[in-house]
């Protein structure tokens, strides 16, 4: 029985999993993404993480059928390269992650888009495994999207799924991508943090940055947001209201266009805030849904944090 | 060689075509949609129109391989029924268009969604015939959309393609559908007319309604809008600016999600205003396109007004 390896490369953490034939996780590793160095250092950290997971599963990496990697940035699946992964250190140009990792680990390596990997994991192993079609929405620092239509990943010309940059308010707020009125301009954790800093600077009181410091963070992580919301911090509540309203409008727009039966909400904020907030997204979608008598199912990603690594492993043919 | 018939049932007009094996139109008929009566009267008008087209092509309708119909409202393709076609007279309930028409004409009849038929015509016979995927945008009284993905119509659970109800401004203008901020609330000819009436009533000067009366119309048709724009009517210019901005944001959102290579702009306003305005839509999309270095082709529907009838005929298997 062939085991497969999967690695999810994120802006803040690397997660690896050794996956059995049925898709279940035998062992995993989680570590921080290097913040200094460059693509070679990040790729070395990918290898180290996969080795640690393999060791925990008591398997030699060379015995794996292969290792799949889900990566941000521009992924060239055929050539095994990643270009301009902006959240990773000094990663502007192209780097041959596939070749370097394959030589290091002694197994075949396949690359894919991180969000698409997580979507495929939910489709094959998670909450949408009985469905034909799926929209995955990954609500974290940015808002990523993945599509499965009629059982197959829909990539368009290679860049499909950018639901974070669906316009929800023309002439609206500036998005980290530079455009105006994108869903991510209201719902992305990065944009929310920038707005929180600005509003605090102009005199609004909030516990967000105090909680951040108390927890030894330098960013408003999903955990910081969750704690501030539990304490009913007015600024946190207000910014989350805006985020939910934007997610409701943007996801409903996608459903009006594609009429998919299921939407999965994952990502750092989606997973941390969970069902009560996914229920609010459901409610925020309703006024915008054209077929409002038959809304899609909207579910929290069931595989949680390891979904990306599991999905990456699914890229490897274990037959 | 088997000929096929196609009928496009619209809110204002019925168009029929007799279509050769290569998809070309041998003869056609165009008449007004009955404004009184009910579904049976409209269906009788469909039969009369198809008969007139057949006569012009010197063919007995019974010799056709079949007749396809593109209809608004809720179309049940399997049962051949149309329900709640709101722009048609007294058409709330379900009516068996397929059976009635088939008995009347003595040929098999197949029903489909009007916008999807027009999209398929452009895909198979028109401007997108060399493409795998296509978004059709039909800019008329409302704004309809049709999708072809990887060579096949994408219908979702049956209601996909509602690009007119993609949200472009949350909390924005009221749409004829009752929701807020839909693209159609700014770009649909129905919504634009309502806004023009309101702004004229509150004192803005415009020639729109004068042109309408001079041309013997009771509605602001696409021709009325075109003439007012040629005369640089300020209110018409302003409302068209809003429409183009909304179309730019909404179509760009769809492209960010689906990354299709081609967008076709048809519909009454799209065809009447043509390339200069489609070029403005292209420009309005750019600031919202995530992959702005590789925008899709955006083309005026090449089949013009008869595309819907041609697409409807394609539903019939002529083999």
Interface residues (C-beta under 8 A of the other chain):
Chain A: X133 X145 X147 X149 X154 X155 X156 X157 X158 X159 X160 X161 X162 X163 X165 X166 X167 X168 X169 X170 X171 X172 X177 X179 X180 X181 X182 X245 X246 X249 X250 X252 X253 X254 X256 X257 X258 X259 X260 X261 X287 X288 X290 X291 X294
Chain B: X133 X145 X147 X149 X154 X155 X156 X157 X158 X159 X160 X161 X162 X163 X165 X166 X167 X168 X169 X170 X171 X172 X177 X179 X180 X181 X182 X245 X246 X249 X250 X252 X253 X254 X256 X257 X258 X259 X260 X261 X287 X288 X290 X291 X294
